[in-house]
């Protein structure tokens, strides 16, 4: 590895700090950025689940962020004809989140899942994401599932894992605000948006943006009426008490504190 390459390689603590000290780039738009495309019924693809339902596979790995996985899950698991399955990198059973204080249970092991209609890669803390960025077995699995998926998606720094698997070269994409510079190392172009869709790849911005992407997918897998009903079902009508939900709206001290709180909570 050259000196320049070593300098660009994200460090354990630097992964979420790429944009914290300097300019934070273009503003994040509120409504997402989606390319027009056919609804699920018009896609012409066979459904991957044996029972005829659309199969959504969410990869869980040690150190993932809970809401990255649970946000889309809460939207999609109730869409008619859709089944969401948690898939464990290391096998079935509980998988720790980035704080180490919460686990989700993987129903299936990664090695046993060969197809999915929708593949979803959540982001995580530095430890988890860096491990997945260097995990060639995970990259091979992502590429295999991606070949036959209808949509391959990520939330937050999950896009860096897609990038490490080689799926984002030459594509617009988004990620967690402080990790935007690392998209360039994957050959992607950072593009503002709550989610960005290019072909069959959809990347969502940080953590809560996975809910926006989930609603978009609900419309694609069913129709807009169902997606609108699901938005009401989970009462997703944000009116945050503070206006610091994007780095463009927060001052430098707030950005630094946000990243410190994430660092301090990580195991």
LINBELLIN-V600601 format. One record per backbone hydrogen bond with DSSP energy under -1.0 kcal/mol. NH is the residue of the N-H (numbers start at 1). CO is the residue of the C=O. E is the energy in kcal/mol with one decimal. If there is no record, write none. Layout:
NH;CO;E  NH;CO;E
This chain:
6;2;-2.5  7;3;-2.0  8;4;-1.7  9;5;-1.5  15;11;-1.3  17;14;-1.6  18;178;-1.0  33;195;-3.0  40;220;-4.3  42;39;-1.3  43;40;-2.1  52;49;-1.5  54;81;-3.5  56;83;-3.0  57;118;-2.9  58;85;-2.7  59;120;-2.2  60;87;-3.6  63;96;-2.3  64;61;-1.9  65;123;-2.5  69;66;-1.0  70;66;-3.0  71;67;-2.4  73;69;-1.6  74;70;-2.8  75;71;-1.2  76;72;-2.9  77;73;-2.8  79;76;-1.5  82;79;-1.8  83;54;-3.1  85;56;-3.2  87;58;-3.2  88;108;-3.0  89;60;-2.8  93;106;-2.4  95;104;-2.7  97;102;-2.7  98;64;-2.1  104;95;-2.0  106;93;-3.1  107;86;-1.5  108;86;-1.8  110;88;-2.8  112;109;-1.6  113;110;-1.5  117;55;-1.4  118;55;-2.2  119;151;-2.2  120;57;-2.9  121;153;-2.0  125;63;-2.1  129;125;-2.7  130;126;-2.6  131;127;-1.8  132;128;-2.1  133;129;-2.5  134;130;-1.1  139;135;-2.1  140;136;-2.5  141;137;-2.1  142;138;-2.8  143;139;-2.5  144;140;-2.2  145;141;-2.6  146;142;-2.7  147;143;-1.6  148;145;-1.1  150;117;-2.7  151;117;-2.0  152;200;-3.0  153;119;-3.6  154;202;-1.7  155;121;-1.9  156;205;-2.0  158;155;-2.3  159;156;-1.5  160;157;-1.1  162;158;-2.0  163;159;-2.6  164;160;-2.1  165;161;-1.5  166;163;-1.6  167;162;-2.2  170;187;-2.9  171;168;-2.2  173;189;-2.3  179;176;-1.9  182;179;-1.4  183;180;-1.7  187;184;-1.7  188;183;-2.2  189;171;-2.7  191;173;-2.6  196;203;-2.9  197;33;-2.2  198;201;-2.8  201;198;-2.2  202;152;-2.1  203;196;-2.5  204;154;-2.0  205;194;-2.5  209;206;-2.5  210;207;-1.9  211;208;-1.6  213;209;-2.3  214;210;-2.1  215;211;-2.2  216;212;-2.1  217;213;-2.7  218;214;-2.3  219;215;-1.8  220;216;-1.7  221;217;-3.0  222;218;-1.6  227;223;-2.1  228;224;-2.9  229;225;-2.3  230;226;-2.5  231;227;-2.1  232;228;-1.7  233;229;-2.8  234;230;-2.2  235;232;-1.4  236;231;-2.8  237;235;-1.4  249;246;-1.6  255;251;-2.3  256;252;-2.5  257;253;-2.3  258;254;-2.5  259;255;-1.8  260;256;-2.0  261;257;-2.6  262;258;-1.7  263;259;-2.5  264;260;-3.0  265;261;-1.5  267;98;-2.0
